[in-house]
Amino acid sequence: MAIDWGRVAKGVGTGYFSAKIANTEANDKMNGEIQKAAGVNFYTNRLPEFYKTERMREKEFKQVASMWGDNFANAAADEGWITGDGNAFNNITSILQKKNIDKSFFKDKKFSTYAERKEERLTGIQDEERMITELSSGSSKIGPMTVRNQLEGLTKDKTTIEDAGTGAATTEAPPANIPGTPIVPIQERSTMEQEPISGTLFTSKAPDVEGVQARYKHIANSVNELGGYTEKIVWGEGGQMNINLFGDRRNEAGAHIALANQLAIENPEEYNQYNAAPAGEQWLKAITVQPFENIASELKLDYETGTGKVEALIGTPGSTLDANKVLANGLTINDTILRSLDNIPSGPKGEINQLVINRFVENIPAELQITIGGRTENYKQYMSNLIGIRSSGFWTTHKV
């Protein structure tokens, strides 16, 4: 039987064109789905996160510039330390606890400005938006794999991207434990675990020729600025501070400085000359003021702290209060004060922290009295004598 090749060819051709039309329709549908998903992601996630990060980046830049100057802030941004993740200031502060700013790094260098870096980043996000628009125009007729590859080259599967204005390679995946992390965050820099590499704007600290005394002076100045104890601290030729220059508040100022300095010595990773002052102030109030406020609160009496000239007060001036009075916890006022005294820390070398003890005694109300062996005496004077007499056995029963 003869084969009608003309009919066969016609049938094959008809089948081919039908399949071609179906495949084109499928490709167009796939293109549309990819383009739609990319557009939705860009306008609902990528673009809002970009502007959110940009606002944080501006805030970080201003924080760094206000502390170390515009030139350093621009250098830090170019080196990838100002990222928009909200941690720039703390990261740089942590680094500078261990490192110094390398002044030679700035020699013969011109750094980009914040405005220039911002403009470059805006250009980048506009390029992304333009790509989204072009891919969704429907006239390119490119295949689904090409669409997917070009879109993923901008967003989802991108593993590294140059952060405009920093030159630092970053990863697309944000750390899950940081709320509000931007879509394209800078690679996280853990300053507690990593050291800056050589050739950056940081360098190793030179030996501290002033040593402990220099740190002590910095902390003392920060404490004085926070507490407003005196207009200016005057240092003697031997680097000693005249505590009497603090006037009526000399005991408070001395104790504040002692505790802030102790925090910086014992926890150098957490406390420096800036944050040790407020932390020391809180600690000082907790161990030299709060115990007396608690006693007064239970007895429904007013309490005021003391100074070098004004006695601490509980209740009405001129009244008396028995230190052997039992409180709600079953302890007497005397027992409560002695237990509070135990909370005063020893000095860095285990020594008695006399400055803090002086402030504690200063805050004992003048109205308190104690009767021992039938003899009644002023409780503040009693405690002051007891603490001061080393042979009294007081220090063998108290840890300070």
Contacts in CASP RR format, 6 or more apart in sequence:
PFRMAT RR
TARGET T0000
AUTHOR 0000-0000-0000
METHOD contacts of the structure
MODEL  1
MAIDWGRVAKGVGTGYFSAKIANTEANDKMNGEIQKAAGVNFYTNRLPEF
YKTERMREKEFKQVASMWGDNFANAAADEGWITGDGNAFNNITSILQKKN
IDKSFFKDKKFSTYAERKEERLTGIQDEERMITELSSGSSKIGPMTVRNQ
LEGLTKDKTTIEDAGTGAATTEAPPANIPGTPIVPIQERSTMEQEPISGT
LFTSKAPDVEGVQARYKHIANSVNELGGYTEKIVWGEGGQMNINLFGDRR
NEAGAHIALANQLAIENPEEYNQYNAAPAGEQWLKAITVQPFENIASELK
LDYETGTGKVEALIGTPGSTLDANKVLANGLTINDTILRSLDNIPSGPKG
EINQLVINRFVENIPAELQITIGGRTENYKQYMSNLIGIRSSGFWTTHKV
27 143 0 8 1.000
27 144 0 8 1.000
30 144 0 8 1.000
31 138 0 8 1.000
31 142 0 8 1.000
31 143 0 8 1.000
31 144 0 8 1.000
31 147 0 8 1.000
32 136 0 8 1.000
34 144 0 8 1.000
34 147 0 8 1.000
34 148 0 8 1.000
34 151 0 8 1.000
35 132 0 8 1.000
35 135 0 8 1.000
35 136 0 8 1.000
35 138 0 8 1.000
35 147 0 8 1.000
35 151 0 8 1.000
36 136 0 8 1.000
38 132 0 8 1.000
38 135 0 8 1.000
38 136 0 8 1.000
38 151 0 8 1.000
38 155 0 8 1.000
39 132 0 8 1.000
39 136 0 8 1.000
41 155 0 8 1.000
41 156 0 8 1.000
42 128 0 8 1.000
42 129 0 8 1.000
42 132 0 8 1.000
42 155 0 8 1.000
45 183 0 8 1.000
46 125 0 8 1.000
46 128 0 8 1.000
46 155 0 8 1.000
46 183 0 8 1.000
47 125 0 8 1.000
47 129 0 8 1.000
49 182 0 8 1.000
49 183 0 8 1.000
50 121 0 8 1.000
50 125 0 8 1.000
50 182 0 8 1.000
50 183 0 8 1.000
50 184 0 8 1.000
52 180 0 8 1.000
52 182 0 8 1.000
53 84 0 8 1.000
53 85 0 8 1.000
53 182 0 8 1.000
53 183 0 8 1.000
53 184 0 8 1.000
53 185 0 8 1.000
54 84 0 8 1.000
54 118 0 8 1.000
54 121 0 8 1.000
56 84 0 8 1.000
56 85 0 8 1.000
56 86 0 8 1.000
56 182 0 8 1.000
57 82 0 8 1.000
57 83 0 8 1.000
57 84 0 8 1.000
58 114 0 8 1.000
58 118 0 8 1.000
59 86 0 8 1.000
60 82 0 8 1.000
60 83 0 8 1.000
60 84 0 8 1.000
60 86 0 8 1.000
60 88 0 8 1.000
60 89 0 8 1.000
61 73 0 8 1.000
61 77 0 8 1.000
61 82 0 8 1.000
61 88 0 8 1.000
61 114 0 8 1.000
63 88 0 8 1.000
63 89 0 8 1.000
64 72 0 8 1.000
64 73 0 8 1.000
64 76 0 8 1.000
64 82 0 8 1.000
64 88 0 8 1.000
64 89 0 8 1.000
64 92 0 8 1.000
65 72 0 8 1.000
65 73 0 8 1.000
67 89 0 8 1.000
68 92 0 8 1.000
68 101 0 8 1.000
71 106 0 8 1.000
71 111 0 8 1.000
72 101 0 8 1.000
72 201 0 8 1.000
73 82 0 8 1.000
73 114 0 8 1.000
74 111 0 8 1.000
74 112 0 8 1.000
74 113 0 8 1.000
74 114 0 8 1.000
75 105 0 8 1.000
75 106 0 8 1.000
75 109 0 8 1.000
75 111 0 8 1.000
75 201 0 8 1.000
76 82 0 8 1.000
76 88 0 8 1.000
76 92 0 8 1.000
76 201 0 8 1.000
77 111 0 8 1.000
77 112 0 8 1.000
77 114 0 8 1.000
77 117 0 8 1.000
77 165 0 8 1.000
77 166 0 8 1.000
78 111 0 8 1.000
78 112 0 8 1.000
78 165 0 8 1.000
78 166 0 8 1.000
78 167 0 8 1.000
79 166 0 8 1.000
79 168 0 8 1.000
79 200 0 8 1.000
79 201 0 8 1.000
80 163 0 8 1.000
80 166 0 8 1.000
80 167 0 8 1.000
80 168 0 8 1.000
80 186 0 8 1.000
81 88 0 8 1.000
81 91 0 8 1.000
81 92 0 8 1.000
81 189 0 8 1.000
82 88 0 8 1.000
82 166 0 8 1.000
83 163 0 8 1.000
83 166 0 8 1.000
83 170 0 8 1.000
83 185 0 8 1.000
83 186 0 8 1.000
84 182 0 8 1.000
84 185 0 8 1.000
84 186 0 8 1.000
85 178 0 8 1.000
85 181 0 8 1.000
85 182 0 8 1.000
85 185 0 8 1.000
85 186 0 8 1.000
85 188 0 8 1.000
91 189 0 8 1.000
91 191 0 8 1.000
93 272 0 8 1.000
93 274 0 8 1.000
94 191 0 8 1.000
94 192 0 8 1.000
95 191 0 8 1.000
95 196 0 8 1.000
95 202 0 8 1.000
96 202 0 8 1.000
97 268 0 8 1.000
97 269 0 8 1.000
97 272 0 8 1.000
98 195 0 8 1.000
98 205 0 8 1.000
99 195 0 8 1.000
99 196 0 8 1.000
99 202 0 8 1.000
99 203 0 8 1.000
99 204 0 8 1.000
99 205 0 8 1.000
100 202 0 8 1.000
100 203 0 8 1.000
100 204 0 8 1.000
100 205 0 8 1.000
100 206 0 8 1.000
101 201 0 8 1.000
101 202 0 8 1.000
101 203 0 8 1.000
102 199 0 8 1.000
102 200 0 8 1.000
102 201 0 8 1.000
102 202 0 8 1.000
102 203 0 8 1.000
104 203 0 8 1.000
105 199 0 8 1.000
105 200 0 8 1.000
105 201 0 8 1.000
105 203 0 8 1.000
106 201 0 8 1.000
112 165 0 8 1.000
116 165 0 8 1.000
117 164 0 8 1.000
117 165 0 8 1.000
117 166 0 8 1.000
120 164 0 8 1.000
120 165 0 8 1.000
121 164 0 8 1.000
121 165 0 8 1.000
123 164 0 8 1.000
124 164 0 8 1.000
128 154 0 8 1.000
128 155 0 8 1.000
131 150 0 8 1.000
131 151 0 8 1.000
131 154 0 8 1.000
132 151 0 8 1.000
132 154 0 8 1.000
134 140 0 8 1.000
135 147 0 8 1.000
135 150 0 8 1.000
135 151 0 8 1.000
152 158 0 8 1.000
155 172 0 8 1.000
155 183 0 8 1.000
156 172 0 8 1.000
158 172 0 8 1.000
159 171 0 8 1.000
159 172 0 8 1.000
160 169 0 8 1.000
160 170 0 8 1.000
160 171 0 8 1.000
160 172 0 8 1.000
161 169 0 8 1.000
161 170 0 8 1.000
161 172 0 8 1.000
161 184 0 8 1.000
162 168 0 8 1.000
162 169 0 8 1.000
162 170 0 8 1.000
163 170 0 8 1.000
163 184 0 8 1.000
163 186 0 8 1.000
166 186 0 8 1.000
168 186 0 8 1.000
168 187 0 8 1.000
169 187 0 8 1.000
170 184 0 8 1.000
170 185 0 8 1.000
170 186 0 8 1.000
170 187 0 8 1.000
171 185 0 8 1.000
171 187 0 8 1.000
172 183 0 8 1.000
172 184 0 8 1.000
174 180 0 8 1.000
174 181 0 8 1.000
174 182 0 8 1.000
174 183 0 8 1.000
174 185 0 8 1.000
175 181 0 8 1.000
175 185 0 8 1.000
175 188 0 8 1.000
192 269 0 8 1.000
196 202 0 8 1.000
208 214 0 8 1.000
208 215 0 8 1.000
210 217 0 8 1.000
213 239 0 8 1.000
215 261 0 8 1.000
215 264 0 8 1.000
215 273 0 8 1.000
216 257 0 8 1.000
216 261 0 8 1.000
217 233 0 8 1.000
217 235 0 8 1.000
217 239 0 8 1.000
218 273 0 8 1.000
219 257 0 8 1.000
219 260 0 8 1.000
219 261 0 8 1.000
219 264 0 8 1.000
219 273 0 8 1.000
219 276 0 8 1.000
219 277 0 8 1.000
220 233 0 8 1.000
220 241 0 8 1.000
220 257 0 8 1.000
220 261 0 8 1.000
221 233 0 8 1.000
222 260 0 8 1.000
222 273 0 8 1.000
222 274 0 8 1.000
222 276 0 8 1.000
222 277 0 8 1.000
223 229 0 8 1.000
223 253 0 8 1.000
223 256 0 8 1.000
223 257 0 8 1.000
223 260 0 8 1.000
223 277 0 8 1.000
223 280 0 8 1.000
223 281 0 8 1.000
224 230 0 8 1.000
224 233 0 8 1.000
224 253 0 8 1.000
225 277 0 8 1.000
226 277 0 8 1.000
226 278 0 8 1.000
226 281 0 8 1.000
227 253 0 8 1.000
227 256 0 8 1.000
227 281 0 8 1.000
229 246 0 8 1.000
229 249 0 8 1.000
229 250 0 8 1.000
229 252 0 8 1.000
229 253 0 8 1.000
229 256 0 8 1.000
230 245 0 8 1.000
230 246 0 8 1.000
230 247 0 8 1.000
230 253 0 8 1.000
233 241 0 8 1.000
233 245 0 8 1.000
234 241 0 8 1.000
234 242 0 8 1.000
234 245 0 8 1.000
235 241 0 8 1.000
236 242 0 8 1.000
241 257 0 8 1.000
243 250 0 8 1.000
243 253 0 8 1.000
243 254 0 8 1.000
244 250 0 8 1.000
246 252 0 8 1.000
246 253 0 8 1.000
246 254 0 8 1.000
247 308 0 8 1.000
248 307 0 8 1.000
248 308 0 8 1.000
248 309 0 8 1.000
248 310 0 8 1.000
249 307 0 8 1.000
249 308 0 8 1.000
250 308 0 8 1.000
251 307 0 8 1.000
251 308 0 8 1.000
251 355 0 8 1.000
251 358 0 8 1.000
251 359 0 8 1.000
251 362 0 8 1.000
252 284 0 8 1.000
252 307 0 8 1.000
252 359 0 8 1.000
252 362 0 8 1.000
254 355 0 8 1.000
254 359 0 8 1.000
255 284 0 8 1.000
255 288 0 8 1.000
255 355 0 8 1.000
255 356 0 8 1.000
255 358 0 8 1.000
255 359 0 8 1.000
256 277 0 8 1.000
256 280 0 8 1.000
256 281 0 8 1.000
256 284 0 8 1.000
257 355 0 8 1.000
258 347 0 8 1.000
258 353 0 8 1.000
258 355 0 8 1.000
258 356 0 8 1.000
259 280 0 8 1.000
259 283 0 8 1.000
259 284 0 8 1.000
259 345 0 8 1.000
259 356 0 8 1.000
260 271 0 8 1.000
260 276 0 8 1.000
260 277 0 8 1.000
260 279 0 8 1.000
260 280 0 8 1.000
260 281 0 8 1.000
261 276 0 8 1.000
262 345 0 8 1.000
262 347 0 8 1.000
262 348 0 8 1.000
262 353 0 8 1.000
263 270 0 8 1.000
263 271 0 8 1.000
263 276 0 8 1.000
263 279 0 8 1.000
263 280 0 8 1.000
263 283 0 8 1.000
264 271 0 8 1.000
264 272 0 8 1.000
264 273 0 8 1.000
264 276 0 8 1.000
265 348 0 8 1.000
266 348 0 8 1.000
271 279 0 8 1.000
284 356 0 8 1.000
284 359 0 8 1.000
286 343 0 8 1.000
287 340 0 8 1.000
287 343 0 8 1.000
287 344 0 8 1.000
287 356 0 8 1.000
287 360 0 8 1.000
288 344 0 8 1.000
288 356 0 8 1.000
288 359 0 8 1.000
288 360 0 8 1.000
288 363 0 8 1.000
289 305 0 8 1.000
289 363 0 8 1.000
291 336 0 8 1.000
291 337 0 8 1.000
291 340 0 8 1.000
292 303 0 8 1.000
292 305 0 8 1.000
292 312 0 8 1.000
292 314 0 8 1.000
292 337 0 8 1.000
292 363 0 8 1.000
292 364 0 8 1.000
292 365 0 8 1.000
293 303 0 8 1.000
294 336 0 8 1.000
295 303 0 8 1.000
295 314 0 8 1.000
295 327 0 8 1.000
295 333 0 8 1.000
295 336 0 8 1.000
295 337 0 8 1.000
296 302 0 8 1.000
296 303 0 8 1.000
296 314 0 8 1.000
296 315 0 8 1.000
297 303 0 8 1.000
298 327 0 8 1.000
298 328 0 8 1.000
299 314 0 8 1.000
299 321 0 8 1.000
301 314 0 8 1.000
301 315 0 8 1.000
301 321 0 8 1.000
302 313 0 8 1.000
302 314 0 8 1.000
302 315 0 8 1.000
303 312 0 8 1.000
303 313 0 8 1.000
303 314 0 8 1.000
303 315 0 8 1.000
303 365 0 8 1.000
304 312 0 8 1.000
304 313 0 8 1.000
305 312 0 8 1.000
305 362 0 8 1.000
305 363 0 8 1.000
306 312 0 8 1.000
306 313 0 8 1.000
306 362 0 8 1.000
306 363 0 8 1.000
307 362 0 8 1.000
308 362 0 8 1.000
311 365 0 8 1.000
311 366 0 8 1.000
311 380 0 8 1.000
312 362 0 8 1.000
312 363 0 8 1.000
312 364 0 8 1.000
312 365 0 8 1.000
312 366 0 8 1.000
312 380 0 8 1.000
313 365 0 8 1.000
313 366 0 8 1.000
313 367 0 8 1.000
314 321 0 8 1.000
314 365 0 8 1.000
314 367 0 8 1.000
314 368 0 8 1.000
315 321 0 8 1.000
315 365 0 8 1.000
315 367 0 8 1.000
316 367 0 8 1.000
317 367 0 8 1.000
318 367 0 8 1.000
319 367 0 8 1.000
320 367 0 8 1.000
320 368 0 8 1.000
320 369 0 8 1.000
321 333 0 8 1.000
321 365 0 8 1.000
321 367 0 8 1.000
321 368 0 8 1.000
321 369 0 8 1.000
322 333 0 8 1.000
322 368 0 8 1.000
322 369 0 8 1.000
322 370 0 8 1.000
322 371 0 8 1.000
323 332 0 8 1.000
323 333 0 8 1.000
323 334 0 8 1.000
323 337 0 8 1.000
323 368 0 8 1.000
323 369 0 8 1.000
323 370 0 8 1.000
323 379 0 8 1.000
324 332 0 8 1.000
324 333 0 8 1.000
324 334 0 8 1.000
324 370 0 8 1.000
324 371 0 8 1.000
325 332 0 8 1.000
325 333 0 8 1.000
326 332 0 8 1.000
327 333 0 8 1.000
327 336 0 8 1.000
329 336 0 8 1.000
331 339 0 8 1.000
333 368 0 8 1.000
334 370 0 8 1.000
334 379 0 8 1.000
337 364 0 8 1.000
337 383 0 8 1.000
338 398 0 8 1.000
340 360 0 8 1.000
341 357 0 8 1.000
341 360 0 8 1.000
341 398 0 8 1.000
341 400 0 8 1.000
342 398 0 8 1.000
342 399 0 8 1.000
342 400 0 8 1.000
344 353 0 8 1.000
344 356 0 8 1.000
344 357 0 8 1.000
344 360 0 8 1.000
344 400 0 8 1.000
345 353 0 8 1.000
345 356 0 8 1.000
345 400 0 8 1.000
346 352 0 8 1.000
346 353 0 8 1.000
346 399 0 8 1.000
346 400 0 8 1.000
347 353 0 8 1.000
352 395 0 8 1.000
352 400 0 8 1.000
353 400 0 8 1.000
357 387 0 8 1.000
357 400 0 8 1.000
361 380 0 8 1.000
361 383 0 8 1.000
361 384 0 8 1.000
361 387 0 8 1.000
364 379 0 8 1.000
364 380 0 8 1.000
364 383 0 8 1.000
365 380 0 8 1.000
366 378 0 8 1.000
366 380 0 8 1.000
368 378 0 8 1.000
368 379 0 8 1.000
368 380 0 8 1.000
369 376 0 8 1.000
369 377 0 8 1.000
369 378 0 8 1.000
369 379 0 8 1.000
370 376 0 8 1.000
370 377 0 8 1.000
370 379 0 8 1.000
370 382 0 8 1.000
371 377 0 8 1.000
372 382 0 8 1.000
386 392 0 8 1.000
386 394 0 8 1.000
387 394 0 8 1.000
388 394 0 8 1.000
END
